[in-house]
Amino acid sequence: MTHPRIILLNDPTRGIDVGTKQEIYRLMRELADQGAAILFYSTDYDELIGCCDRVVVMYDGRIIRELAGEAITEQAIVASALAIGVSDTPAAETSDESL
């Protein structure tokens, strides 16, 4: 397959140098701009904030919160992961004012 529609990545930049990280980020953006969906797990909050259009925080197989746009902040990600200020119904957040 030379033109995948969905790309799955698990901590794609863990343990690599800064220059290589930037190249991976560039390639990910290029693929996304060409229409590929990129789903990746990352332990790096800055990576999530800088690369993602949408972040879904999951726990125990359930979606806890979905963050989009300006709502993707380290504070919102950590609060979601710790279930601080999270309702029982997951919703796409559009700003961090709701926290």
Secondary structure, 3 states (H helix, E strand, C coil): CCCCCEEEEECCCCCCCHHHHHHHHHHHHHHHHCCCEEEEECCCHHHHHHHCCEEEEEECCEEEEEEEHHHCCHHHHHHHHCCCCCCCCCCEECCHHHC
